[in-house]
Amino acid sequence: MTEKQVKELEKACTELLKLDKIRHVGVINKLGQRVAGGFKKGVKPLVNEKQLRMVYMQMRLDFEMRKELDKILGPIDYIASRRTNQLIISVPDRDDIVLISAEPDADDKIIIKKAEELFDDIHIKTVK
């Protein structure tokens, strides 16, 4: 991934973090590592750094396992799980995954739509 691509991803993450109730936006590569994004300023993570790295790898593995059924069910548009303390959304972005965490009462449809717009726009710009 080029420095320019990372800057574009960082910009999209920063823009998405402006939405109400979003706590974290990160772009996770094929190895389960965050390549862009982070927590909204002033937000205290619910997990420590080691656990967060585990979450990234777990989300990547979960996504890859679900892709096994793409030929039958079609590709994944997004994966959302609402827990007591947090809403977690994974949105595929080419080879990466945009991992979003928000307050449990956040509107997942609004967040997903905005994420798709922002990250699709990056790819439109980089193809030109």
C-alpha positions in Angstrom: 0.0 0.0 0.0 1.4 3.4 -1.0 1.8 6.4 1.3 -0.8 8.2 -0.8 -3.3 5.4 -0.3 -2.8 5.4 3.4 -3.4 9.1 3.5 -6.6 8.8 1.6 -7.8 6.0 4.0 -6.8 8.1 7.0 -8.9 11.0 5.6 -11.9 8.7 5.1 -11.5 7.3 8.7 -11.3 10.8 10.1 -14.5 11.9 8.2 -16.4 8.8 9.4 -15.3 9.5 13.0 -17.3 12.8 12.7 -20.5 10.8 12.8 -22.3 10.9 16.1 -21.8 7.9 18.4 -18.8 6.4 16.4 -15.9 5.5 18.7 -13.4 3.9 16.4 -12.7 3.4 12.7 -9.8 1.3 11.4 -8.8 -0.2 8.1 -7.6 -3.7 8.6 -5.4 -5.4 6.0 -5.2 -9.1 5.0 -2.9 -9.8 7.9 -5.4 -8.5 10.5 -3.3 -5.3 11.1 -4.7 -1.8 11.3 -3.2 0.3 8.5 -5.2 3.5 9.0 -7.6 5.0 11.5 -8.0 4.8 15.2 -10.2 6.0 18.0 -12.1 9.3 18.1 -10.3 11.9 20.2 -11.4 11.6 23.8 -12.8 8.1 23.5 -11.5 5.6 26.0 -11.1 2.1 24.4 -13.1 -0.7 26.1 -10.2 -3.1 25.5 -6.4 -2.8 26.0 -4.0 -2.6 23.0 -3.3 -6.4 23.0 -7.0 -7.2 23.0 -7.6 -4.6 20.2 -5.0 -6.3 18.0 -6.7 -9.6 18.8 -10.1 -8.1 17.8 -8.6 -6.9 14.4 -7.3 -10.5 13.7 -10.5 -12.1 14.9 -12.6 -9.8 12.6 -10.4 -10.5 9.7 -10.5 -14.3 10.3 -14.3 -14.2 10.7 -14.7 -12.2 7.4 -12.4 -14.6 5.5 -14.4 -17.6 6.8 -17.7 -16.1 5.8 -16.3 -15.5 2.3 -16.3 -19.3 1.8 -20.0 -19.0 0.9 -19.6 -16.1 -1.6 -20.2 -18.3 -4.6 -23.5 -19.5 -3.2 -24.8 -16.6 -1.2 -23.1 -13.7 -2.9 -20.4 -11.4 -1.6 -20.6 -9.8 1.9 -21.9 -6.2 1.9 -21.2 -5.8 5.6 -21.3 -7.6 8.9 -22.9 -6.0 12.0 -23.1 -7.2 15.5 -24.8 -5.3 18.3 -23.5 -6.1 21.8 -24.6 -4.6 25.1 -21.7 -2.1 25.2 -20.9 -1.6 21.5 -22.0 -1.9 17.9 -19.4 -3.4 15.6 -19.5 -3.2 11.9 -17.2 -4.6 9.3 -17.4 -3.3 5.7 -15.3 -4.9 3.0 -13.1 -2.4 1.1 -11.3 -4.2 -1.8 -8.7 -6.3 0.0 -9.2 -4.6 3.4 -11.9 -4.3 5.9 -13.2 -1.1 7.5 -13.9 -1.9 11.1 -16.2 0.5 12.9 -17.2 0.5 16.5 -20.0 2.7 17.8 -22.3 3.2 20.8 -24.8 0.4 21.0 -27.7 2.7 20.1 -26.1 4.1 17.0 -27.9 3.7 13.7 -26.0 1.0 11.8 -27.7 1.8 8.4 -26.5 5.5 8.5 -23.0 4.4 9.5 -22.7 1.7 6.8 -24.1 4.0 4.0 -21.6 6.8 4.9 -18.7 4.3 5.2 -19.5 2.8 1.7 -19.7 6.4 0.2 -16.4 7.5 1.7 -14.4 4.4 0.9 -15.9 3.9 -2.6 -15.0 7.6 -3.3 -11.3 6.8 -2.5 -11.2 4.1 -5.1 -12.9 6.3 -7.7 -10.2 8.9 -7.1 -7.3 6.5 -7.3 -8.5 4.8 -10.5 -8.5 8.1 -12.4 
